[in-house]
Structures are given as C-alpha cells and as structure tokens.
Amino acid sequence: MSEREPLHNRLFSRLNWTRMHERVVAPAGVRAGQWRDWVKANDPVYQSFRHPGRTEKIAASVVLLLIAAIVIFLLLFDWNWLRGPIGRWASAKYDREIALQGDLDVNLFSWTPSVIVRDLKFGGPQWAKDTDTADIARIEASVRLRKLLGGQIEMPLLSFTQPVVTLISTEDGKQSWDLTPDKPDDGKGMKLPVIQQLIIQNGRISLDMQQRDLTLDASVNAREAANDGDAGFLLEGDGSINGSPLTLRIQGGPFVNIRRDRPYPFEAVLAGAGSRLTADGSVTRPFDLGQLQATLSLQGQNLNDLYLLTGITLPNTPPYRLSGALTRDDAIWTFNDFTGRVGASDLSGDVRVNAAERLRVDAELASQRLDINDLTAILGAKTQTNAAGTETTTVSSGRAGKLLPDATLQVERLRTMDGSLTYRAASVKANDMDIRAVRLGAKLEAGVLDLDPVAFTFNRGTLNGTAKINATRDTPYSAVDFRLAGYPLESIVPAANGSTPITGRALGRARLEGPGASIASFAGSSKGSISLIVPNGEMRAAFAELLGINASAGLLKLLSGDQSKTDIRCAVADFNVSNGIATAQTFVIDTDVVLAKGSGAISLKDETLDLKIDGESKKPRLLRLWTPIHVRGPLTAPRIGVETGQLIAQGGLAAVVGAVAAPLAALFAFVEPGLAEDANCGALIANAR
C-alpha cells in the first residue's frame, strides 16, 4: 500500500479485512470449540480416560501386563528354538540344505536391532549337493529401525567371519549360486543395501567355471579402521584358465562413512590366458553394482583369448594393447573412445555389450593405417609382429606348403551371442597386392554370421563381396560371393628388368558354398564357379609367341631382348567347382599373334594345379613345336613345362623325312601354316559372367 494513499482509504481496507476474518476464521474456531465441548459431554471413551472406573482400570492393567509379558518373553526367549524351523523353511524354498548349526542371538530392543548367526551351512543344489555353496563361521548384522519403518534398509554393520564360498558353473550353464534357476539373469548386477561398516575376516572364495576351464582360489578380507593404511576391501587369488596361470586382485576403499551419493573407488587386475586387464574406477552409486565407471586397459597375445575371461567371442589377432572408458549401466556395458594397437595397426572405436538374457555385442571400429598382414590373422594365418609393433609378417597359413589357412571356426562360441560390427581402414601400409583401403561389416544373429560388405580398394580396382556362415550346424555351412573389378595384371605378374610383361585389367567372380569348419576345409568341399576375365590388354610379344611354342619368333625375341608388345583381345578362364575340384569349362587367351586354349583342373582340396595350354599361331612361322604347355604342382609353387614326348616325335619325323628327301623338306615338320582364327570374345565373356 502506497504511503501517499489517503488515510480514509487505508482505514476502509483494514475494516473490510477484519469483517472477512470474522466471517471465515472466527466461525471455524467457534465450531472447533463446540465440537470439543460435545466430546467432553458425550464421548464415553473420553469420559473413561478422564475418570476411569474399575472396568477401565482392569482393562488397562491387562494390556500393560500383556505388553510386559511379551517384552519379558522376548528378552528371555531362546532364539535357538527357531533354528530348525528357519532351516527347514529355507531348505524347502531354495531346494538345497540350509542349516543354522550354531547359536542364534537376536537383539530386537534397540534403535539398531541386530542378529548373530553362528555356523551357517548353505548347501549346494541337487546336482552339486556334495559341495556346500557357503559355510560361514559367524555372521553379525544390524539395521536402523527408523529407516526400516520408512521402507529402507540401512545396515550399520555387516560382518562375516571365516566365510568359505564355493561357486560352480557347469558346461551346460547351470550355476550353483543361482537361487532362481527358472528366472533368467537380467544382467543388471547386484543391488545391495547401504552398509556403513563391512568386515570380512579370513574369507575364501573358490570358483570352478567348467565351460571355460577356469578355476580360482582367492582370499577376501575387509577391514574398516579409518586411520589404518590397510583398511578397505581386498580380494586376491590365483588359479588356472585353459591350463595357463590366472591371477585376480580387486581392492576397494573402506566403507567407513560411505554414502550412496559418493562414488566408491576400486582397482582391479585380472591376468590369465595370455591377457591382462586393468581397471581403475569407481562404483558410481555405492551398493549398486550395476553402476560403475573406470579406465580399462587391455593387453595380450590374441583378442580371441579374452573369451575365456569375458565370455565375448572375438576374432584371432596379433598381440594387442588397448585402453578406453568402461561404464556399466545395469545390463549395458560400454567401452568407448578406446585407442591402441593390434599388431602393427592402430585401432580405435566404441563397443557396446548388452548382457541382459542373451549376450549382444555391437562394435564400431576404425584404423587410420592398417597393416594388411594383421588382417590375415583373423582368417587363421600365423603372423609375427616385431618388438616395436611397427610391422607384422605372415609366417604361414598354419599348414606347411599350403596357401589356405586351416584354423577351425569356433562355432560353439558364435552360438552364445548376437551382435554387429563395422570396420574401416582409411589407409593401408604398402603391400604386394597394392590394397589402399578396407571396409568390413558383420551381423551375427542366432548363430548365423553375415559378412556384408567385405570390400577392398586397390590402387586400381576393387574387390567386393559377401559371405554367410551358418554356425547352427555341427559343421558350419558357408556361402561366399566375391567380385573383382579392374584389378591390374601387372600387380599379379611383376615387372622384370624394368619391363612389364603383361598389362590389362582383370574382372573376376567367385561363387562358392559348402560345409567346412575352416577356410581350407570349406574350399576343399565347396561347389560353385570361379571365373576370371581380361577384356583387353597387352602382352610382351615374345611370351605371346611362346604360348604357341613358336621357337623361331619367341626365342629370338627373348634372346634379343625385344620389348615389343602384342594386344590381348581377351582372356577368359571359367571353372565349374564341385567337391573342391575346379574344372575348366572355358580357358582362352586370344592375342593378335596366338590363340591359346586350355583345359584341366585346380584342386582346392589339395591346393594343386593340373592345366594344359595349347596355342595356335595366327601367322605362318618357320619353326613351331606342336606341343602343349603344362602348369602343374602346388598353388604356392607351380611348375611350367612342355610335353617332351611330342617334341621328340616331331624331331623323329623330321629325321625320317630328312633321310629320304631333300634337307629342306625336314623343316616342314616345324612349319606352322597359321590357321588359327580370332576367338569370339564377346560370347566368351558373356558366358563366363
């Protein structure tokens, strides 16, 4: 109200407020007083309390006596009488033997009621009833009564003395610690009540995970002296995993004065199976083990070995070293912004793991610079990375003298999870195939792995394809379809003495399917087709002449160092594959001077060749040896030769002619009239595709 407002206006407003108060507030007070007077005059309960009679006194005495009797009963009650009923109830509920074998003490009359249980036996399930899940010498626990009445559990003390815990997981997935086997694990982690003081004295934990061949025997202790440097939680132990040593150490801070809204720090180191995992972080919401964040560092010899430690299926790799941010939000784990090296290649990206019910892993990965030999390790090749981590070499395919690796696909691991993968290599270190970039994609659903795309970009040309692996069968069944486009022949046949013997762009396609647990076994039992086409190009004239075994022209050009070229009109090799044997359906090399036709087969099972090439000259030549060229032997070291029998026959025929005719006639046995015609390249190429 303004100070300059007229006085009579202010008096008028004050009067109105007073009248309103009398009409609203005053009547409410009057009604309350009237109700109180009525209760005093008419309510028998009120009258009884104000002026208790004999009956009321007797009733009050009885109630007080009952309360006193209950208190005295509880004070004098021997709680050991309940050990048997509690044990029988718990045994029936959890389908295992549970017994309170020692004294049971309960203190209810406190703001922090407490219980002490001695010699608790917690047996195993029926399939492991000979091994107790837990035997604990003494348990002491207390709760805050006020919090409990408010629907919350807060424990000032939780103490275990000499707990011995044995955890067993069978190959078929049964777990001895699972109290609700009919309910699948939601992967959200254990939610504990607030514990202000945790004490564990001389604890032991034994773990036997049979499906991973993992055993662990660890000690666990927790001390809670705030001014003690050794205070806090400590679990450390050793064991074995797949026959190799295993060590584990988890250390956390003391629980003194811990609060739910203050992160609880921890450090963990797990080493085994050729790998080492180190985590330094915190439980972001103490007592909720489904919420944590940490810096995770991993290093080891092969990412595939991490399956034994984590249950996540990963490919074979060279030695690795990675570090990134690990977080857990209930059933969701993420490993984000990680960087590091795998072999001689850098690797970075994000990984998301959903552990709810069926495991699912989704990853987005990238390399700025890839060493292509690191990628061959995924296919099962044996590789070696130098100590500096700057170069990886492919040592072998795993089989002496063979090209295709025989590393067995671990189908049982693929069946345990679903997921997806994207990978890009922006650049590739210098390599024999002149690969410049790589792009891969994969999806795994219900045991079926789809690889799409599988894309390699060369300096000139590309290789693109897809592959599907059905791992639901005992022996996986695979199907592949790869297309080669524009790949330069000079990358296949390197230059010699500064001269490129053949040039052109190759087109190809391989469509194969069949059973097999490795690339070698798949190729050896596959069916389908393989084709290779060179629509046009150039070949050194000397080699073209020799396709027709034109001794006069070819040898002279080779000996004289002639670098002249002849055009390749087309080259087509089309193979039908059955049971791992690729049989030539069409095999033609058509140049300006020679038309060469081939036949034979390539064994993908034995990785050997047996091909024959017959060349027909298109021009008359003085010396021409009518004999085919053979390409035989292993794929890794083929041998090229000619049929000496036909050469001897031609030479023998010439000798006979020379004996009965003029010496000039002896040359006719080696004269090629030049009757070959051009191949129908268009039709050949169309049929091969």
C-alpha atoms as one frame of an Amber mdcrd trajectory, in Angstrom:
protein
   0.000   0.000   0.000   1.454   3.355  -1.014   2.391   5.867   1.709   0.706
   8.591  -0.339  -2.632   6.756  -0.326  -5.312   8.766   1.536  -5.817   7.814
   5.159  -9.524   7.133   4.807  -8.838   4.560   2.033  -6.414   2.674   4.255
  -8.895   2.619   7.132 -11.605   1.369   4.832  -9.410  -1.535   3.582  -8.457
  -2.519   7.126 -12.141  -2.593   8.097 -13.037  -4.863   5.159 -10.280  -7.355
   6.071 -11.453  -7.507   9.696 -15.034  -8.242   8.660 -13.882 -11.027   6.302
 -11.810 -12.575   9.084 -14.811 -12.586  11.390 -16.961 -14.250   8.742 -14.409
 -17.006   7.814 -11.887 -17.642  10.595 -13.916 -16.835  13.681 -16.775 -19.252
  12.848 -14.216 -22.075  12.276 -12.800 -21.516  15.749 -16.261 -21.441  17.228
 -17.173 -24.731  15.569 -13.973 -26.387  16.854 -14.765 -25.264  20.381 -18.321
 -26.549  20.104 -17.073 -29.967  18.900 -14.623 -30.175  21.840 -17.382 -29.370
  24.317 -19.609 -32.035  22.779 -16.859 -34.684  23.080 -16.329 -33.826  26.748
 -20.008 -34.105  27.437 -20.969 -37.159  25.360 -17.909 -39.342  24.380 -17.699
 -42.356  26.776 -14.063 -43.092  25.799 -13.026 -39.586  26.773 -15.006 -39.853
  29.996 -13.314 -43.167  30.770  -9.835 -41.712  30.380 -10.710 -38.621  32.440
 -12.478 -40.578  35.133 -11.581 -44.285  34.755 -13.774 -46.671  36.553 -12.969
 -50.123  37.853 -13.536 -51.767  34.459 -11.237 -49.373  32.656  -8.548 -49.846
  35.256  -8.737 -53.622  34.913  -8.528 -53.434  31.077  -5.547 -51.094  31.190
  -3.809 -53.360  33.660  -4.372 -56.389  31.438  -2.929 -54.587  28.409   0.119
 -53.461  30.344   0.616 -56.972  31.677   0.411 -58.433  28.168   2.961 -55.941
  26.868   5.254 -56.668  29.789   4.828 -60.405  29.255   5.722 -60.089  25.591
   8.794 -57.997  26.404   9.895 -60.432  29.107   9.233 -63.351  26.735  11.332
 -61.798  24.005  14.068 -60.937  26.466  14.182 -64.470  27.858  13.287 -66.304
  24.623  15.877 -68.777  23.407  16.117 -67.967  19.676  17.870 -71.257  19.104
  14.436 -72.853  19.150  13.824 -71.236  15.746  16.967 -72.607  14.085  15.238
 -75.777  12.949  12.051 -74.150  11.558  14.083 -71.438   9.796  16.412 -74.034
   8.262  13.548 -76.249   7.078  11.679 -73.294   5.566  14.783 -72.020   3.740
  15.710 -75.514   2.525  12.264 -76.026   1.041  12.212 -72.590  -0.562  15.651
 -72.806  -2.236  15.755 -76.571  -2.884  19.008 -77.160  -1.049  20.105 -77.939
   2.504  20.306 -74.821   4.675  21.026 -75.170   8.372  21.806 -72.862  11.315
  24.141 -75.200  13.149  25.380 -72.804  15.841  23.786 -70.391  18.306  21.328
 -67.770  17.089  21.242 -64.482  19.016  18.740 -61.702  18.320  18.528 -58.245
  19.898  15.262 -56.517  18.995  15.151 -53.832  21.688  17.412 -51.257  20.148
  17.307 -48.477  17.596  19.618 -50.796  15.636  18.210 -54.340  16.028  20.873
 -56.964  15.394  21.273 -60.691  14.781  24.235 -63.049  15.176  24.261 -66.375
  13.319  26.947 -68.950  14.064  27.993 -71.872  11.863  25.712 -71.326   8.861
  25.626 -74.102   6.287  24.315 -73.139   2.821  24.333 -76.289   0.734  24.609
 -76.731  -2.991  21.793 -77.580  -5.441  20.848 -81.195  -6.085  23.371 -81.572
  -8.926  26.157 -80.336  -6.622  24.850 -81.355  -3.211  28.206 -82.795  -2.154
  29.740 -79.298  -2.182  28.360 -76.539   0.037  27.885 -73.192  -1.680  28.795
 -71.395   1.564  29.943 -72.248   5.074  30.265 -69.269   7.408  31.556 -69.453
  10.987  29.829 -66.255  12.126  27.565 -63.563  10.680  26.625 -60.383  12.512
  24.227 -57.855  11.006  22.275 -54.849  12.254  19.715 -52.465  10.734  18.485
 -48.967  11.551  14.947 -49.220  12.881  13.824 -45.760  11.732  14.956 -46.420
   8.155  13.350 -49.857   8.251   9.990 -48.418   9.332  10.297 -45.998   6.406
  10.698 -48.857   3.906  14.511 -48.589   3.559  17.308 -50.903   4.652  20.418
 -49.359   6.124  22.943 -51.590   7.858  25.324 -50.020  10.381  27.259 -53.311
  10.476  27.660 -56.415   8.343  30.382 -58.793   9.494  31.489 -62.227   8.195
  33.999 -64.412   9.995  35.742 -67.211   8.077  33.305 -67.420   5.167  34.113
 -70.213   2.694  32.258 -69.828  -0.606  32.364 -72.329  -3.489  30.870 -71.323
  -6.836  30.396 -73.883  -9.633  29.264 -73.281 -13.207  28.754 -76.323 -15.434
  29.319 -76.696 -19.165  25.561 -76.547 -19.796  25.248 -73.216 -17.943  23.955
 -74.289 -14.508  25.235 -72.164 -11.606  25.393 -73.368  -8.018  24.797 -69.854
  -6.641  21.635 -69.253  -8.671  18.687 -69.350  -6.247  16.114 -68.738  -9.001
  17.197 -71.016 -11.890  13.814 -70.671 -13.607  14.274 -66.901 -13.917  16.905
 -65.770 -16.444  19.627 -63.420 -15.285  18.748 -59.856 -16.315  22.418 -58.846
 -16.191  21.705 -55.735 -14.111  24.095 -56.570 -11.295  23.569 -56.991  -7.579
  21.778 -54.255  -5.642  22.995 -54.181  -2.032  21.536 -52.241   0.912  23.505
 -49.371   2.409  26.319 -50.855   4.506  28.175 -48.456   6.778  30.696 -50.937
   8.091  31.728 -54.121   6.252  34.051 -56.597   7.925  35.261 -59.843   6.349
  37.799 -61.918   8.265  39.743 -64.775   6.667  37.335 -65.315   3.797  37.896
 -67.803   0.938  36.216 -67.975  -2.458  36.616 -70.876  -4.882  35.366 -70.631
  -8.460  35.038 -73.505 -10.937  33.735 -72.453 -14.390  33.811 -75.711 -16.310
  32.731 -74.317 -19.691  35.835 -72.089 -19.739  38.179 -74.497 -17.921  38.658
 -71.785 -15.270  39.446 -72.318 -11.597  40.198 -69.681  -8.960  41.011 -69.848
  -5.259  41.002 -66.411  -3.622  41.188 -64.877  -0.185  38.885 -61.990   0.698
  39.160 -59.573   3.607  37.650 -56.225   4.558  38.923 -54.006   7.368  37.252
 -50.816   8.462  39.739 -48.775  10.526  39.573 -45.270   9.069  43.145 -44.419
  10.135  44.609 -47.735   9.013  46.516 -47.753   5.732  45.428 -51.361   5.153
  41.742 -50.596   5.645  39.317 -51.415   2.867  38.176 -54.344   0.765  40.716
 -56.769  -0.743  40.148 -59.876  -2.826  43.151 -61.604  -4.321  43.776 -65.091
  -5.562  45.165 -67.341  -8.243  44.131 -70.332 -10.262  44.223 -71.545 -13.840
  42.374 -70.949 -17.082  42.621 -73.331 -20.003  45.801 -74.732 -18.484  47.562
 -71.372 -18.014  48.026 -69.388 -14.754  45.314 -66.973 -13.614  45.574 -64.176
 -11.040  42.950 -61.735  -9.729  43.204 -58.749  -7.399  40.352 -56.362  -6.511
  40.940 -53.601  -3.983  38.439 -51.029  -2.731  38.388 -48.272  -0.145  36.995
 -48.633   3.375  33.240 -48.482   3.943  33.529 -46.041   6.845  31.288 -43.004
   6.293  30.373 -44.226   2.836  27.370 -42.524   1.230  25.083 -43.604  -1.551
  25.688 -40.369  -3.494  29.501 -40.567  -3.228  31.410 -42.875  -5.673  33.214
 -45.837  -4.130  36.739 -46.236  -5.625  38.247 -49.570  -6.653  41.137 -51.070
  -8.602  41.090 -54.451 -10.330  43.720 -56.515 -12.150  42.915 -59.775 -13.928
  45.668 -61.701 -15.703  45.405 -65.024 -17.489  45.049 -66.756 -20.857  47.832
 -64.583 -22.249  45.880 -61.407 -21.408  45.969 -58.712 -18.726  43.031 -56.443
 -17.825  43.448 -53.447 -15.509  40.544 -51.265 -14.316  40.831 -48.118 -12.200
  37.483 -46.540 -11.390  34.531 -46.382  -9.029  31.077 -47.712  -8.302  29.194
 -44.512  -9.086  26.294 -45.391  -6.784  27.722 -47.414  -3.897  25.926 -50.692
  -3.129  24.501 -50.723  -6.690  26.985 -52.922  -8.526  25.126 -52.232 -11.771
  26.562 -48.700 -11.881  30.290 -48.208 -12.390  32.840 -46.370 -14.494  36.554
 -46.993 -14.950  39.535 -46.632 -17.209  40.126 -50.085 -18.669  43.422 -51.192
 -20.198  43.805 -54.498 -22.035  46.846 -56.184 -23.492  47.686 -59.668 -24.614
  48.746 -62.002 -27.387  45.385 -62.624 -29.048  41.990 -60.942 -28.621  40.379
 -64.343 -29.128  41.721 -65.402 -25.710  39.510 -62.811 -23.988  36.542 -65.143
 -24.482  37.821 -67.258 -21.614  37.833 -64.211 -19.313  34.781 -62.289 -20.528
  32.556 -64.695 -22.465  32.682 -62.383 -25.512  33.578 -64.013 -28.841  36.409
 -62.144 -30.585  38.500 -62.962 -33.699  42.087 -64.166 -33.816  44.541 -61.252
 -33.857  48.219 -60.448 -33.402  49.312 -59.014 -29.999  47.146 -56.093 -28.866
  47.187 -53.146 -26.457  44.013 -51.073 -25.938  42.746 -48.511 -23.421  39.432
 -46.675 -23.049  36.482 -45.706 -20.845  34.486 -48.585 -19.365  30.998 -47.894
 -17.994  28.193 -50.068 -16.736  24.542 -49.077 -16.577  22.738 -52.152 -15.252
  22.883 -54.700 -18.099  24.615 -52.343 -20.559  28.417 -52.239 -20.668  30.261
 -49.792 -22.936  33.931 -49.485 -23.846  34.053 -46.098 -25.536  36.704 -43.919
 -27.140  39.290 -46.660 -26.836  42.556 -46.432 -28.727  45.573 -48.655 -29.135
  47.262 -51.085 -31.458  46.584 -54.572 -32.767  49.740 -55.937 -34.324  51.252
 -53.128 -36.382  47.896 -51.402 -36.959  46.211 -48.697 -34.925  42.672 -49.406
 -33.742  40.023 -47.197 -32.139  36.272 -47.213 -31.658  33.316 -47.980 -29.406
  31.925 -51.273 -28.126  28.513 -51.801 -26.519  27.627 -55.016 -24.684  24.092
 -55.876 -23.592  24.282 -58.662 -21.018  20.506 -58.967 -20.474  19.387 -62.540
 -21.073  21.142 -63.258 -24.438  24.515 -61.561 -24.844  24.752 -58.956 -27.623
  27.878 -57.063 -28.719  27.868 -54.101 -31.144  31.140 -52.510 -32.247  32.197
 -49.628 -34.455  35.929 -49.829 -35.197  38.374 -47.901 -37.355  42.062 -47.794
 -38.285  43.901 -44.843 -39.698  46.641 -47.084 -41.078  46.241 -50.854 -41.417
  48.940 -53.454 -41.859  47.194 -55.951 -44.140  49.072 -58.849 -42.532  47.237
 -58.098 -39.277  44.013 -58.848 -41.116  45.250 -62.259 -42.281  45.408 -63.361
 -38.637  41.605 -63.129 -38.479  41.442 -65.750 -41.234  43.679 -68.073 -39.230
  47.107 -67.277 -40.662  50.069 -67.309 -38.297  51.628 -63.857 -38.013  54.540
 -62.274 -36.204  54.797 -58.639 -35.089  58.172 -57.077 -34.350  59.004 -55.835
 -30.857  58.456 -52.205 -31.842  54.957 -53.004 -33.087  55.622 -51.376 -36.446
  55.489 -54.360 -38.794  53.597 -57.638 -38.996  54.599 -60.509 -41.257  52.519
 -63.529 -42.236  54.595 -66.533 -41.244  52.382 -69.283 -42.671  48.822 -70.397
 -43.236  49.193 -72.907 -40.449  49.909 -75.756 -42.895  53.326 -76.315 -44.393
  53.388 -75.564 -48.110  49.717 -74.573 -48.222  48.057 -71.280 -49.052  44.658
 -71.564 -47.338  44.593 -71.383 -43.502  43.052 -74.263 -41.569  42.227 -72.514
 -38.274  38.968 -74.024 -37.029  35.942 -71.756 -36.621  34.733 -71.911 -33.015
  31.063 -72.388 -33.814  30.027 -73.016 -30.201  31.172 -69.506 -29.316  29.248
 -67.912 -32.186  26.072 -69.528 -30.872  26.355 -67.854 -27.468  25.845 -64.251
 -28.615  24.459 -61.851 -31.217  25.953 -58.612 -32.462  27.141 -56.354 -35.248
  30.434 -54.882 -36.465  31.554 -52.083 -38.746  35.215 -51.547 -39.580  37.000
 -49.070 -41.827  40.683 -48.723 -42.609  41.312 -45.276 -44.073  44.694 -46.326
 -45.471  46.813 -49.455 -45.766  50.563 -49.821 -45.464  52.413 -50.734 -48.656
  51.686 -54.348 -49.593  52.166 -56.749 -52.500  48.502 -56.568 -53.532  48.514
 -52.766 -53.507  45.451 -52.579 -51.221  44.707 -48.975 -50.264  41.518 -49.153
 -48.100  39.350 -51.759 -46.358  35.705 -51.761 -45.282  34.032 -54.625 -43.416
  30.593 -55.212 -41.942  29.176 -58.143 -39.980  25.943 -59.206 -38.302  25.575
 -62.211 -36.029  22.081 -63.433 -35.212  21.115 -66.808 -33.734  24.334 -68.493
 -34.834  24.315 -67.155 -38.419  27.141 -64.754 -39.337  26.594 -62.407 -42.305
  29.664 -60.593 -43.617  28.471 -57.660 -45.713  30.294 -55.832 -47.070  33.744
 -57.287 -47.500  35.348 -54.528 -49.557  38.965 -53.932 -50.560  40.019 -50.914
 -52.603  43.225 -51.354 -54.584  45.382 -48.722 -56.185  43.438 -49.675 -59.271
  40.398 -51.880 -58.938  38.177 -53.231 -56.179  37.166 -56.496 -54.572  33.655
 -56.572 -53.103  31.675 -59.445 -51.737  29.530 -61.074 -49.107  29.794 -64.222
 -47.035  27.331 -66.107 -44.853  28.364 -68.679 -42.258  25.670 -70.843 -40.708
  27.164 -71.946 -37.394  23.993 -73.618 -36.117  25.194 -76.918 -37.575  27.882
 -79.117 -36.069  29.904 -78.405 -39.210  29.261 -74.832 -40.358  27.891 -74.290
 -43.866  29.124 -71.212 -45.718  28.356 -69.339 -48.930  30.554 -66.642 -50.485
  30.159 -64.332 -53.468  33.099 -62.092 -54.366  33.590 -59.815 -57.395  36.903
 -58.467 -58.648  36.766 -55.357 -60.825  39.566 -53.572 -62.678  42.486 -55.271
 -60.939  45.745 -54.632 -62.888  47.515 -57.704 -64.256  50.875 -56.038 -63.665
  50.182 -56.383 -59.921  49.950 -60.164 -60.416  52.916 -60.541 -62.814  55.603
 -58.141 -61.577  57.965 -56.274 -63.863  61.319 -57.842 -64.758  64.347 -55.783
 -65.777  62.190 -52.692 -65.841  59.730 -54.190 -68.315  56.158 -55.196 -67.583
  55.436 -58.464 -69.427  51.648 -58.123 -69.305  49.163 -55.316 -68.698  45.392
 -55.080 -68.535  42.503 -55.057 -66.104  41.103 -58.269 -64.657  37.481 -58.964
 -63.795  36.539 -61.945 -61.704  33.856 -63.612 -59.644  33.866 -66.496 -57.183
  30.597 -68.049 -56.019  31.130 -70.975 -53.684  29.199 -72.769 -50.979  29.724
 -75.823 -48.861  30.477 -77.232 -45.403  33.705 -76.691 -43.549  34.997 -75.525
 -40.175  37.974 -73.694 -41.723  38.732 -71.863 -44.953  40.789 -74.828 -46.155
  38.079 -77.418 -45.405  35.367 -75.172 -46.890  37.301 -74.729 -50.142  38.055
 -78.448 -50.281  34.383 -79.414 -50.188  32.811 -76.453 -51.988  30.734 -76.220
 -55.136  30.025 -73.279 -57.422  32.002 -71.377 -60.022  35.151 -69.270 -60.418
  35.759 -67.022 -63.400  38.473 -64.577 -64.433  38.230 -62.248 -67.442  40.655
 -59.840 -69.090  38.613 -57.891 -71.685  41.736 -56.371 -73.247  45.363 -55.668
 -72.556  48.882 -56.093 -73.800  51.443 -58.883 -73.584  55.089 -58.951 -74.465
  55.234 -60.375 -77.975  57.865 -62.942 -77.066  55.614 -64.550 -74.433  52.657
 -64.497 -76.781  54.664 -66.349 -79.430  55.783 -68.925 -76.887  52.148 -69.679
 -75.984  52.123 -71.323 -79.376  55.646 -72.699 -78.816  56.849 -70.572 -81.706
  60.538 -71.224 -81.384  61.572 -69.102 -84.315  59.858 -65.880 -83.215  59.521
 -66.310 -79.460  63.032 -67.459 -78.665  64.657 -64.925 -80.954  62.683 -62.100
 -79.362  63.545 -63.267 -75.861  67.244 -63.671 -76.682  67.406 -60.317 -78.418
  65.650 -58.521 -75.556  62.779 -57.478 -77.779  60.290 -55.469 -75.646  57.612
 -55.143 -78.315  54.003 -55.741 -77.263  51.065 -57.508 -78.795  47.430 -56.857
 -77.947  45.381 -59.213 -75.802  41.984 -59.309 -77.459  40.538 -61.180 -74.470
  41.377 -63.810 -71.883  38.692 -65.920 -70.210  39.060 -68.629 -67.562  35.784
 -70.115 -66.364  35.819 -73.014 -63.882  32.997 -75.148 -62.533  33.642 -76.233
 -58.934  32.377 -79.495 -57.494  33.571 -81.127 -54.272  36.539 -78.793 -54.197
  37.701 -79.503 -57.770  37.590 -76.538 -60.182  37.360 -77.906 -63.741  37.983
 -75.579 -66.696  34.853 -75.050 -68.811  36.355 -72.235 -70.847  40.033 -71.307
 -70.925  41.052 -68.985 -73.762  43.839 -66.412 -74.255  43.436 -64.601 -77.564
  46.216 -62.272 -78.741  46.992 -60.757 -82.113  49.511 -63.494 -82.882  48.347
 -66.564 -80.939  45.050 -68.133 -79.876  45.684 -70.299 -76.787  43.128 -72.706
 -75.357  43.423 -74.511 -72.081  41.933 -77.409 -70.153  42.441 -79.165 -66.842
  41.548 -78.585 -63.209  42.581 -76.911 -59.969  42.168 -78.863 -56.749  41.111
 -76.561 -53.924  41.264 -79.576 -51.641  44.926 -80.379 -52.289  45.798 -76.846
 -53.476  47.353 -78.132 -56.693  47.062 -77.317 -60.425  46.990 -79.525 -63.490
  46.385 -77.294 -66.530  47.269 -77.714 -70.192  47.523 -74.848 -72.701  47.504
 -75.429 -76.483  48.498 -72.456 -78.613  47.694 -71.943 -82.298  49.634 -69.315
 -84.246  47.669 -66.886 -86.391  50.615 -66.294 -88.734  52.878 -68.706 -90.664
  56.062 -69.424 -88.708  59.191 -71.255 -89.770  59.715 -73.088 -86.502  56.764
 -74.179 -84.435  56.836 -77.035 -81.917  53.420 -78.704 -81.697  53.270 -79.463
 -78.009  51.104 -78.096 -75.153  52.331 -76.194 -72.151  51.618 -77.751 -68.735
  51.148 -75.859 -65.472  51.334 -78.332 -62.596  52.180 -78.581 -58.922  51.163
 -76.757 -55.722  49.485 -73.354 -55.826  52.338 -71.912 -53.817  55.000 -73.042
 -56.357  53.546 -74.132 -59.732  55.820 -75.670 -62.374  55.605 -74.785 -66.069
  56.801 -77.230 -68.726  56.111 -78.862 -72.096  55.412 -82.412 -73.232  58.779
 -83.684 -74.338  57.255 -86.760 -75.967  55.586 -84.711 -78.699  58.791 -82.742
 -79.258  60.701 -85.988 -79.739  58.025 -87.286 -82.097  58.237 -84.152 -84.222
  62.030 -84.382 -84.230  61.879 -88.123 -85.134  59.524 -87.466 -88.000  61.882
 -84.787 -89.291  64.781 -87.248 -89.184  62.903 -89.783 -91.285  61.923 -87.143
 -93.821  65.482 -85.853 -93.930  66.754 -89.314 -94.786  64.594 -89.753 -97.886
  64.036 -86.224 -99.153  65.880 -83.020 -99.628  67.208 -81.433 -96.418  64.823
 -78.521 -96.935  61.872 -80.840 -96.542  62.968 -81.628 -92.985  61.923 -78.154
 -91.957  58.272 -78.824 -92.836  57.701 -80.704 -89.562  58.170 -77.384 -87.722
  56.379 -75.075 -90.109  53.104 -73.631 -88.707  50.776 -72.624 -91.519  48.972
 -70.052 -89.316  45.389 -71.254 -89.465  44.085 -70.053 -86.047  41.200 -67.578
 -86.092  40.183 -64.919 -83.610  38.071 -66.074 -80.665  34.538 -64.755 -80.193
  35.480 -62.688 -77.150  32.044 -61.196 -76.589  30.374 -64.566 -76.306  33.127
 -65.987 -74.108  32.949 -63.075 -71.671  29.157 -63.188 -71.534  29.130 -66.911
 -70.779  31.828 -66.592 -68.096  29.865 -63.991 -66.147
